[in-house]
Amino acid sequence: MEKNEELYNFYAMLDRMQYIQRWGLMRNTRQENLKEHSFDVAVIAHSLALIHNHILKQDPVDPFLTMGEALYHDVTEIITGDMPTPIKYKNDELKHAYKEVEAQAAENILSLLPEQIEGEYRNLLLPDLSDEKRVLVHRLVKAADRLSAFLKCLMEEKAANDEFHSAKETIEKSIHDLHCEEAEYYLAHFVPPYGMTLDEISK
């Protein structure tokens, strides 16, 4: 590599997602990092888009755009860390302030890219919510994020950790409060096998 060849730190920064631990105020039987959480949310969000398109037969949404936004939905936490939800949304003033911090963190991360492709990532990190289609994508990502958190609570309960019982109830209610048919379908048809043994899943 030539001395004057420019380096871009974007992907090296993303790799640091593995060091951001979630559920910091909770006793965990198994730690969950931001990198694996983002993968889980991307998988679930993609499935919600497919449910939307092919099972509920609604006006089609792009499943790959949905998966992409989900994969990057928490990337700003590389800079901000994982702030517990009860604190983040304690009141409107704090919620607004945190949104501003998130937006600035997103700009900082986007600045680590070549300008030729920065716009592609801006579309994922800072989606245009004036676009009706993007609002739908964003809604599915939000539902997927909550489903992922709900599954974490289920796994902790299965490991006999009562610490997550209250969180599970709160998150389940928040999913229902979204009135998202895709999430309700996922809850009914895909969640029950979680926690099964390998033999049970393989049948």
Residue pairs with C-beta under 8 A, 6 or more apart in sequence:
6 114
8 112
8 113
8 114
9 112
10 109
10 110
10 112
10 113
10 121
13 78
13 109
13 112
14 75
14 78
16 78
17 33
17 34
17 35
17 38
17 75
17 77
17 78
18 33
18 34
18 35
18 36
19 33
20 33
20 34
20 35
20 77
20 78
20 81
20 82
21 31
21 32
21 33
21 34
21 82
22 31
22 32
22 33
22 34
22 37
22 82
22 152
23 32
23 82
23 152
24 82
24 84
25 84
26 163
26 164
26 167
27 161
27 163
28 156
28 161
28 163
29 156
29 159
29 160
29 161
30 155
30 156
30 159
32 152
34 74
34 77
34 78
34 82
37 74
37 148
38 70
38 71
38 72
38 73
38 74
38 75
39 71
40 148
40 151
41 70
41 71
41 73
41 74
41 141
41 144
41 145
41 148
42 67
42 68
42 70
42 71
42 144
43 67
44 70
44 144
44 147
44 148
44 186
45 66
45 67
45 69
45 70
45 140
45 141
45 143
45 144
46 63
46 64
46 66
46 67
46 70
47 186
47 190
48 66
48 140
48 143
48 144
48 180
48 182
48 183
48 186
49 61
49 62
49 63
49 66
49 67
49 137
49 140
49 182
50 63
51 182
51 185
51 186
52 58
52 60
52 61
52 136
52 140
52 181
52 182
53 60
53 61
53 63
55 185
56 181
56 182
56 185
61 133
61 136
61 137
61 140
62 133
62 137
65 137
66 137
66 140
66 141
68 124
69 124
69 127
69 137
69 138
69 141
70 141
70 144
70 145
71 124
72 121
72 124
72 125
73 141
73 145
74 82
74 145
75 106
75 109
75 125
76 102
76 105
76 106
76 109
76 125
78 105
78 109
79 105
79 108
79 109
80 98
80 101
80 102
80 105
83 98
87 94
88 94
88 95
88 98
89 95
103 126
106 125
106 126
109 125
110 118
110 121
110 122
110 125
110 126
111 118
113 121
127 134
127 137
127 138
128 134
129 135
129 138
139 178
139 180
140 180
140 182
142 178
143 175
143 178
143 180
143 182
143 183
144 183
146 171
146 174
146 175
146 178
146 183
147 175
147 183
147 186
147 187
147 191
149 167
149 171
150 168
150 171
150 172
150 175
150 187
150 191
151 191
151 194
152 164
153 164
153 165
153 167
153 168
153 171
154 168
154 191
154 194
154 195
155 194
155 195
156 163
156 164
157 164
157 165
157 168
158 195
175 183
175 184
175 187
176 184
193 200
193 201
